[in-house]
């Protein structure tokens, strides 16, 4: 008897009679992407093992980008951190490294993210609040004091002024005597998702893309082990997208960057291996695992078929994952430890290269050292005690996982086709297509919570009367005044004639089409500030104003 016939017999004779007597919890079970989950999933007759799965470390990389994955070494445990001053953040970094963290991840405050110095009136009240304040190479040097830059990999979540912060980092490395080819790390440098989902943009798209391709060109030769961009789906998901939309919009943005680099004269195989990605790990355990596998396979196919990549390394999607901040609750915050554990486990089973686990108290305030330690220990327990790292792609062949992988890839491919028809990612953003799709998904998710169709433990069900007794962390208002004073001292001590000359050269370079990274590094070494550099670029290029939609 065929499997389909046997399945129908089971449904009619066993399953449906029982459901009629004892109804299931829902009429239909679906994922965030609207994919329906049947009670039992059968093997797919469409699956071509070699073409669709292959082996780990080989095209299409569905099963992972390394042949041994975590049997060789664990993912990089990279806790995102940064607050107040460079001194305080440096202390947190050294604490995390002492606790067993294997990579650094820098959070910058809002003024730094949008290119203002700490003493700019636009920075008032925001200095050091959501990340570390970096206005000059002196701040960057303090941030990495006693941390040898050839011994750690550093990720910097910075976008609009990413090239300038990278120049600061390079200047510090040179002062430490570290060869640039020994530097390892990532700058996010993903401006398109700022236009669609996050909002820390400065310049219009054309000069912003020029900055990005300029970094590509510079790092290809000078900093070959550095990831020049981390194309981010994380913030798209935090804004409310589904899992399939996260994959689709992230890859559509990646297509735009790759095409821009090719248009700037680069060969795809010369820069593609320095592209990395950044994804969210959300709550639907099975869908998230499948999402990572689908993204990896779809990217490999795009690189080979669309861009003609010849080097298999160009087809590898390497990505960092962070657990979902939007799922954390201020109610019963200890429950967030469980949420983060499940999300982290999905990322590991999905084959991530590095991972940040959120702290239990992040829905309330900046995380304390204690909560950060628990978050890091979560990763270490998964790595050393769970056994899931002992097998490469342990859930491959699961009928549900493979079906979800196929369906997420199919939905994402349809979205990419629609975006192509609109003229690409930037045009899709200018028309409001991506934003509207994300808003609708967020609206439907919120309605499901408010109706009680989606249970959030402690929020809309299983509530308790409680008083939060966790230790809190706050930023001293004196931080801002101290940063003002340090900037005044820097401006008084540096060679201001040299600064004026360099800012003149920068204005001329911005008006031309020449390379900017070498000049940014010279500016950093001469203690030109972030705000001064961005001020010149603002004057030449203008500032981005988002379109309005009726």
C-alpha positions as CSV (number, residue, x, y, z in Angstrom):
1,X,0.0,0.0,0.0
2,X,1.4,3.5,-0.9
3,X,2.3,5.9,1.8
4,X,-0.3,8.4,0.7
5,X,-3.1,5.8,0.9
6,X,-1.9,4.7,4.3
7,X,-1.8,8.3,5.5
8,X,-5.4,8.9,4.3
9,X,-6.5,5.7,6.0
10,X,-4.9,6.9,9.3
11,X,-6.5,10.4,8.9
12,X,-10.0,8.9,8.2
13,X,-10.0,6.0,10.7
14,X,-7.8,7.2,13.5
15,X,-7.1,10.9,13.5
16,X,-10.4,12.6,12.5
17,X,-12.7,10.5,14.7
18,X,-10.5,11.4,17.7
19,X,-10.5,15.1,16.8
20,X,-14.3,15.0,16.4
21,X,-14.5,13.7,20.0
22,X,-11.7,15.8,21.4
23,X,-11.2,19.0,19.3
24,X,-7.6,20.3,18.9
25,X,-6.5,23.6,20.4
26,X,-6.8,25.4,17.1
27,X,-8.6,24.8,13.8
28,X,-5.4,25.6,11.9
29,X,-1.8,25.6,13.1
30,X,0.4,28.1,11.3
31,X,3.9,29.6,11.6
32,X,4.6,33.4,11.5
33,X,4.9,33.1,7.7
34,X,1.4,31.7,7.4
35,X,2.7,28.2,6.6
36,X,0.2,25.6,7.7
37,X,1.5,22.7,9.8
38,X,-0.5,19.5,9.2
39,X,-0.7,17.0,12.1
40,X,1.8,14.7,10.4
41,X,4.3,15.6,7.7
42,X,5.2,13.0,5.1
43,X,8.5,12.7,3.2
44,X,8.7,15.1,0.3
45,X,8.8,13.4,-3.1
46,X,10.2,16.6,-4.5
47,X,13.4,16.6,-2.4
48,X,16.5,16.0,-4.4
49,X,19.0,15.1,-1.7
50,X,22.2,16.2,-3.5
51,X,20.7,19.3,-5.2
52,X,18.6,20.5,-2.2
53,X,20.6,19.3,0.8
54,X,24.0,18.1,-0.3
55,X,26.7,17.7,2.4
56,X,27.9,20.1,5.0
57,X,30.5,22.6,3.7
58,X,29.4,22.1,0.1
59,X,27.0,23.8,-2.3
60,X,24.1,24.7,-1.7
61,X,25.2,24.8,2.0
62,X,21.8,23.9,3.3
63,X,23.5,21.8,6.0
64,X,26.1,24.3,7.0
65,X,29.0,26.3,5.7
66,X,31.7,24.1,7.3
67,X,32.1,20.4,6.9
68,X,32.6,19.8,10.7
69,X,30.5,22.7,12.0
70,X,30.6,22.7,15.8
71,X,32.5,19.4,16.0
72,X,35.5,21.5,15.0
73,X,34.9,24.5,17.2
74,X,31.9,26.2,18.7
75,X,30.2,29.2,17.3
76,X,31.6,32.5,18.4
77,X,29.9,33.6,21.7
78,X,29.6,37.3,21.0
79,X,27.6,39.2,23.6
80,X,26.5,42.7,22.3
81,X,27.6,45.3,24.9
82,X,28.4,48.9,25.2
83,X,27.1,51.8,27.4
84,X,28.1,55.1,28.9
85,X,31.8,55.8,28.4
86,X,34.6,54.0,26.6
87,X,36.1,53.3,30.1
88,X,33.0,51.6,31.4
89,X,32.4,49.6,28.2
90,X,36.0,48.5,28.2
91,X,35.5,47.1,31.7
92,X,32.4,45.2,30.6
93,X,34.3,43.7,27.6
94,X,37.2,42.5,29.8
95,X,34.7,41.0,32.2
96,X,32.9,39.2,29.4
97,X,36.2,37.9,28.0
98,X,37.2,36.6,31.5
99,X,33.8,34.8,31.6
100,X,34.6,32.9,28.4
101,X,33.2,35.1,25.7
102,X,35.1,34.5,22.4
103,X,34.3,37.7,20.5
104,X,33.4,41.3,21.1
105,X,30.3,43.1,19.8
106,X,30.1,46.9,20.2
107,X,26.8,48.8,20.8
108,X,27.1,52.5,20.1
109,X,24.9,55.3,21.5
110,X,22.5,57.1,19.3
111,X,24.6,60.2,18.6
112,X,27.5,58.0,17.4
113,X,25.1,56.0,15.2
114,X,23.9,59.1,13.4
115,X,27.3,60.9,13.2
116,X,27.2,63.5,16.0
117,X,29.9,64.2,18.6
118,X,28.9,63.9,22.2
119,X,29.0,67.7,22.7
120,X,26.8,68.5,19.7
121,X,23.4,70.0,20.7
122,X,21.7,67.2,18.7
123,X,23.2,64.7,21.2
124,X,21.7,66.3,24.3
125,X,20.3,63.7,26.7
126,X,21.4,60.7,24.6
127,X,25.1,60.3,25.3
128,X,26.0,56.8,26.4
129,X,22.3,55.8,26.9
130,X,21.8,52.9,24.4
131,X,25.5,52.2,23.8
132,X,29.0,53.6,24.2
133,X,29.8,57.1,23.2
134,X,32.6,57.3,20.5
135,X,33.4,60.7,19.2
136,X,37.1,60.3,18.4
137,X,40.0,57.9,18.0
138,X,40.8,58.6,21.6
139,X,37.5,57.1,22.7
140,X,38.1,54.1,20.4
141,X,41.6,53.6,21.9
142,X,40.1,53.6,25.4
143,X,37.4,51.2,24.4
144,X,40.0,48.6,23.5
145,X,42.6,49.3,26.1
146,X,44.4,46.1,27.2
147,X,42.5,44.1,24.5
148,X,44.9,43.0,21.7
149,X,43.1,43.5,18.4
150,X,45.0,40.6,16.8
151,X,43.6,38.2,19.4
152,X,39.9,39.0,19.3
153,X,37.3,39.4,16.6
154,X,35.2,42.5,16.9
155,X,31.7,43.2,15.6
156,X,30.5,46.8,15.4
157,X,26.8,47.5,15.0
158,X,27.2,50.8,13.1
159,X,25.7,51.7,9.7
160,X,25.6,55.2,8.3
161,X,29.1,56.2,9.7
162,X,30.5,52.6,9.6
163,X,33.4,53.5,7.3
164,X,34.5,56.2,9.8
165,X,34.3,53.9,12.9
166,X,36.2,51.3,11.0
167,X,38.9,53.9,10.3
168,X,39.0,54.7,14.0
169,X,39.4,51.0,14.7
170,X,42.2,50.6,12.1
171,X,44.0,53.7,13.6
172,X,43.9,52.0,17.1
173,X,45.2,48.7,15.6
174,X,48.1,50.5,13.9
175,X,49.0,52.2,17.2
176,X,49.0,48.8,18.8
177,X,51.3,47.6,16.1
178,X,48.8,45.1,14.7
179,X,49.1,44.4,11.0
180,X,45.8,45.1,9.2
181,X,45.7,41.6,7.7
182,X,45.5,40.3,11.3
183,X,42.3,42.2,12.1
184,X,39.1,40.0,12.3
185,X,35.6,41.3,12.7
186,X,32.6,42.9,11.1
187,X,31.0,46.3,10.6
188,X,27.3,46.1,10.1
189,X,27.4,48.8,7.3
190,X,23.9,47.9,6.2
191,X,22.2,51.2,5.3
192,X,19.3,49.9,3.3
193,X,17.7,48.2,6.3
194,X,18.0,51.6,8.1
195,X,15.8,53.1,5.5
196,X,13.2,50.4,5.8
197,X,13.2,49.3,9.4
198,X,15.5,51.1,11.9
199,X,16.0,54.8,11.0
200,X,19.7,55.6,12.0
201,X,20.5,56.9,8.5
202,X,22.4,60.1,7.7
203,X,23.0,60.4,3.9
204,X,20.9,59.7,0.9
205,X,21.1,56.3,-0.8
206,X,23.6,57.1,-3.6
207,X,26.5,58.4,-1.4
208,X,25.6,55.9,1.3
209,X,26.2,53.1,-1.3
210,X,29.4,54.7,-2.3
211,X,30.7,54.5,1.3
212,X,29.8,50.8,1.4
213,X,31.5,49.9,-1.9
214,X,34.5,52.0,-0.9
215,X,34.9,49.8,2.2
216,X,34.6,46.7,0.0
217,X,37.4,48.0,-2.2
218,X,39.7,49.0,0.7
219,X,39.3,45.9,2.8
220,X,39.6,43.5,-0.2
221,X,43.3,44.3,-0.3
222,X,44.1,45.9,3.1
223,X,41.9,44.0,5.7
224,X,41.1,40.7,4.0
225,X,39.9,38.9,7.1
226,X,37.3,41.6,7.9
227,X,33.6,41.2,7.1
228,X,32.8,44.5,5.2
229,X,29.1,44.3,5.7
230,X,26.6,42.4,7.8
231,X,23.4,42.4,5.9
232,X,20.8,42.5,8.6
233,X,17.4,40.8,8.8
234,X,17.5,41.2,12.6
235,X,16.0,44.7,12.6
236,X,13.5,43.8,9.9
237,X,12.2,41.0,12.1
238,X,12.2,43.3,15.2
239,X,10.0,45.7,13.2
240,X,7.4,43.0,12.8
241,X,8.2,40.9,9.7
242,X,7.5,37.2,9.4
243,X,10.4,34.7,9.1
244,X,10.0,34.4,5.3
245,X,9.9,38.2,4.9
246,X,13.1,38.4,7.0
247,X,14.8,36.1,4.6
248,X,13.4,37.8,1.5
249,X,14.1,41.4,2.4
250,X,17.5,40.6,3.7
251,X,18.5,38.9,0.5
252,X,17.0,41.6,-1.6
253,X,19.1,44.1,0.2
254,X,22.2,41.9,-0.3
255,X,21.4,41.7,-4.0
256,X,21.5,45.5,-4.1
257,X,24.9,45.7,-2.4
258,X,26.4,43.1,-4.6
259,X,25.2,44.7,-7.7
260,X,26.5,48.1,-6.5
261,X,29.9,46.6,-5.9
262,X,29.9,45.0,-9.4
263,X,28.8,48.3,-10.9
264,X,31.7,50.0,-9.0
265,X,34.2,47.7,-10.9
266,X,34.6,44.8,-8.5
267,X,34.5,41.1,-9.5
268,X,32.0,39.2,-7.4
269,X,34.6,36.6,-6.3
270,X,36.9,39.3,-5.1
271,X,34.6,40.6,-2.4
272,X,31.8,38.1,-1.8
273,X,33.7,36.2,0.8
274,X,33.8,39.3,3.0
275,X,29.9,39.6,3.1
276,X,28.2,38.3,6.2
277,X,24.7,38.4,7.5
278,X,22.8,39.0,10.8
279,X,19.5,37.2,11.6
280,X,17.0,37.2,14.4
281,X,16.1,34.0,16.4
282,X,12.4,34.2,17.2
283,X,10.0,32.0,19.1
284,X,8.7,29.4,16.6
285,X,11.4,26.8,17.2
286,X,10.8,24.7,14.1
287,X,10.3,27.6,11.7
288,X,13.4,29.4,12.9
289,X,15.6,26.4,12.3
290,X,14.2,26.0,8.8
291,X,14.6,29.7,8.2
292,X,18.3,29.6,8.6
293,X,18.7,26.6,6.3
294,X,16.4,28.2,3.7
295,X,18.3,31.5,3.8
296,X,21.6,29.7,3.3
297,X,20.4,27.6,0.3
298,X,18.6,30.5,-1.4
299,X,21.7,32.8,-1.0
300,X,23.9,30.1,-2.5
301,X,21.7,29.7,-5.5
302,X,21.4,33.5,-6.0
303,X,25.2,33.9,-5.9
304,X,25.8,31.1,-8.5
305,X,22.9,31.6,-10.9
306,X,22.4,35.4,-10.7
307,X,25.9,36.7,-10.1
308,X,27.9,33.9,-11.7
309,X,30.1,33.3,-8.6
310,X,32.8,30.7,-9.5
311,X,34.4,30.4,-6.0
312,X,32.2,28.3,-3.7
313,X,33.3,30.5,-0.8
314,X,31.4,33.3,-2.5
315,X,28.2,31.2,-2.1
316,X,28.6,30.6,1.6
317,X,26.2,32.5,3.8
318,X,27.9,33.1,7.1
319,X,25.8,34.8,9.7
320,X,25.6,36.1,13.3
321,X,22.4,35.6,15.2
322,X,20.8,37.5,18.1
323,X,17.8,36.3,20.1
324,X,14.7,38.4,19.7
325,X,14.4,41.5,21.8
326,X,10.8,42.0,20.7
327,X,9.8,38.8,22.4
328,X,11.1,39.8,25.8
329,X,8.5,40.8,28.4
330,X,8.8,43.2,31.3
331,X,6.3,41.0,33.1
332,X,7.9,38.0,34.9
333,X,11.3,38.9,33.4
334,X,12.9,35.6,34.6
335,X,10.7,33.9,32.0
336,X,12.9,35.5,29.3
337,X,15.7,33.1,30.2
338,X,13.6,30.3,28.9
339,X,12.6,32.2,25.7
340,X,16.3,33.1,25.0
341,X,17.3,29.5,25.6
342,X,14.9,28.2,23.0
343,X,15.8,30.9,20.5
344,X,19.5,30.3,21.0
345,X,19.0,26.5,20.5
346,X,17.2,27.2,17.2
347,X,20.1,29.3,16.1
348,X,22.6,26.6,16.9
349,X,20.5,23.9,15.2
350,X,20.2,26.2,12.3
351,X,24.0,26.5,11.9
352,X,24.9,30.0,13.1
353,X,28.5,31.2,13.1
354,X,28.2,33.5,16.1
355,X,25.5,34.2,18.6
356,X,24.3,36.9,21.1
357,X,21.9,35.8,23.8
358,X,19.7,38.6,25.2
359,X,19.6,39.2,29.0
360,X,16.5,38.6,31.0
361,X,16.2,42.3,32.0
362,X,16.5,44.0,28.7
363,X,12.8,44.8,28.4
364,X,13.3,46.9,31.6
365,X,16.8,48.5,31.4
366,X,20.4,48.1,30.4
367,X,21.5,44.5,31.4
368,X,23.5,44.1,34.6
369,X,26.7,42.0,34.8
370,X,24.7,39.3,36.6
371,X,22.0,39.0,33.8
372,X,24.7,39.2,31.1
373,X,26.5,36.3,32.8
374,X,23.3,34.2,32.8
375,X,22.9,35.0,29.1
376,X,26.4,33.9,28.3
377,X,26.1,30.8,30.4
378,X,23.0,29.9,28.4
379,X,25.2,29.6,25.3
380,X,27.9,27.7,27.2
381,X,25.4,25.1,28.5
382,X,24.0,24.6,25.0
383,X,27.6,24.1,23.7
384,X,29.0,21.9,26.4
385,X,26.0,20.1,28.0
386,X,23.2,19.6,25.5
387,X,24.9,17.4,22.9
388,X,23.4,19.3,19.9
389,X,26.8,20.5,18.8
390,X,28.1,17.0,18.4
391,X,26.4,16.3,15.1
392,X,26.4,18.4,12.0
393,X,22.9,19.6,11.1
394,X,21.2,17.1,13.4
395,X,17.6,17.9,12.3
396,X,18.3,17.3,8.6
397,X,15.8,14.8,7.2
398,X,13.1,15.8,9.6
399,X,10.0,15.8,7.5
400,X,8.7,19.0,9.1
401,X,12.1,20.8,9.0
402,X,12.6,20.0,5.3
403,X,9.1,21.0,4.3
404,X,9.4,24.3,6.2
405,X,12.8,24.9,4.6
406,X,11.3,24.4,1.2
407,X,8.3,26.6,1.8
408,X,10.2,29.5,3.4
409,X,12.6,29.5,0.4
410,X,9.6,29.5,-2.0
411,X,7.9,32.4,-0.2
412,X,11.1,34.4,0.0
413,X,11.8,33.8,-3.7
414,X,8.4,35.1,-4.6
415,X,9.1,38.3,-2.6
416,X,12.4,38.8,-4.3
417,X,10.7,38.5,-7.7
418,X,8.3,41.2,-6.7
419,X,11.1,43.4,-5.5
420,X,13.0,42.9,-8.8
421,X,9.9,43.9,-10.7
422,X,9.8,47.1,-8.7
423,X,13.4,47.9,-9.7
424,X,15.2,46.5,-6.7
425,X,15.5,47.0,-2.9
426,X,15.9,50.8,-2.9
427,X,13.0,51.3,-5.3
428,X,10.9,48.9,-3.2
429,X,11.6,51.0,-0.1
430,X,10.9,54.3,-1.9
431,X,7.5,52.9,-3.0
432,X,6.8,51.8,0.6
433,X,6.4,48.1,-0.5
434,X,8.7,46.6,2.2
435,X,7.5,48.9,4.9
436,X,3.9,48.1,4.2
437,X,4.5,44.4,4.2
438,X,6.3,44.6,7.5
439,X,3.6,46.8,9.1
440,X,0.8,44.4,8.0
441,X,2.7,41.4,9.5
442,X,3.3,43.3,12.7
443,X,-0.4,44.4,12.9
444,X,-1.6,40.8,12.4
445,X,0.8,39.5,15.1
446,X,-0.3,42.2,17.6
447,X,-4.0,41.4,16.9
448,X,-3.4,37.7,17.5
449,X,-1.9,38.6,20.9
450,X,-4.7,40.9,21.8
451,X,-7.3,38.3,20.8
452,X,-5.6,35.7,22.9
453,X,-4.9,33.5,19.8
454,X,-1.2,33.9,20.5
455,X,-0.3,33.3,24.1
456,X,2.6,35.2,25.6
457,X,3.2,33.8,29.0
458,X,2.9,36.4,31.7
459,X,1.6,39.1,29.3
460,X,-1.9,38.0,28.1
461,X,-2.1,34.7,30.1
462,X,-0.7,33.4,33.4
463,X,-0.3,36.9,34.8
464,X,0.7,37.5,38.4
465,X,0.8,40.5,40.7
466,X,4.5,41.2,41.1
467,X,7.1,43.8,42.0
468,X,10.3,43.6,40.0
469,X,13.2,42.9,42.4
470,X,16.0,42.5,39.9
471,X,19.1,44.7,40.1
472,X,19.0,47.6,37.6
473,X,21.7,49.4,35.7
474,X,21.4,53.1,34.8
475,X,23.8,55.6,33.1
476,X,25.1,58.4,35.3
477,X,24.1,61.8,33.8
478,X,27.7,63.0,34.5
479,X,28.8,60.8,31.6
480,X,27.6,63.5,29.1
481,X,29.5,66.3,30.9
482,X,32.6,64.2,31.1
483,X,32.5,63.5,27.3
484,X,32.1,67.2,26.7
485,X,35.2,68.0,28.7
486,X,37.3,65.3,27.0
487,X,36.3,66.6,23.6
488,X,37.3,70.1,24.6
489,X,40.7,68.8,25.8
490,X,41.2,66.9,22.5
491,X,40.4,69.9,20.4
492,X,42.8,72.1,22.4
493,X,45.7,69.6,22.2
494,X,45.6,68.4,18.6
495,X,47.1,70.1,15.5
496,X,44.1,72.1,14.4
497,X,45.8,73.4,11.3
498,X,46.3,69.8,10.1
499,X,42.6,69.1,11.0
500,X,41.5,72.1,8.8
501,X,43.7,70.8,5.9
502,X,42.3,67.3,6.2
503,X,38.7,68.5,6.3
504,X,39.3,70.5,3.2
505,X,40.7,67.4,1.5
506,X,37.7,65.5,2.7
507,X,35.3,68.0,1.1
508,X,37.1,67.8,-2.2
509,X,37.2,64.0,-2.1
510,X,33.5,63.8,-1.3
511,X,32.7,65.9,-4.3
512,X,34.8,63.7,-6.6
513,X,34.7,59.9,-7.1
514,X,38.0,58.9,-5.4
515,X,38.5,56.5,-2.5
516,X,37.6,57.8,1.0
517,X,38.8,55.1,3.4
518,X,42.5,56.1,3.3
519,X,41.5,59.7,4.0
520,X,39.2,58.6,6.9
521,X,42.1,56.8,8.5
522,X,44.4,59.9,8.1
523,X,41.6,62.0,9.7
524,X,41.3,59.5,12.6
525,X,45.0,59.5,13.2
526,X,45.0,63.4,13.3
527,X,42.1,63.2,15.9
528,X,39.5,64.7,13.6
529,X,36.2,63.8,15.3
530,X,33.3,61.7,14.0
531,X,31.0,64.7,14.0
532,X,33.5,66.9,12.1
533,X,33.9,64.2,9.4
534,X,30.1,63.6,9.1
535,X,29.5,67.3,9.1
536,X,31.6,67.8,6.0
537,X,29.9,64.9,4.3
538,X,26.4,66.3,5.3
539,X,27.3,69.6,3.7
540,X,28.4,67.9,0.4
541,X,25.8,65.1,0.2
542,X,22.9,66.3,2.2
543,X,20.7,64.3,4.5
544,X,18.2,61.6,3.8
545,X,14.5,62.4,4.2
546,X,12.2,59.4,4.1
547,X,9.4,59.5,1.6
548,X,5.8,60.0,2.9
549,X,3.1,57.5,2.0
550,X,-0.6,58.3,1.8
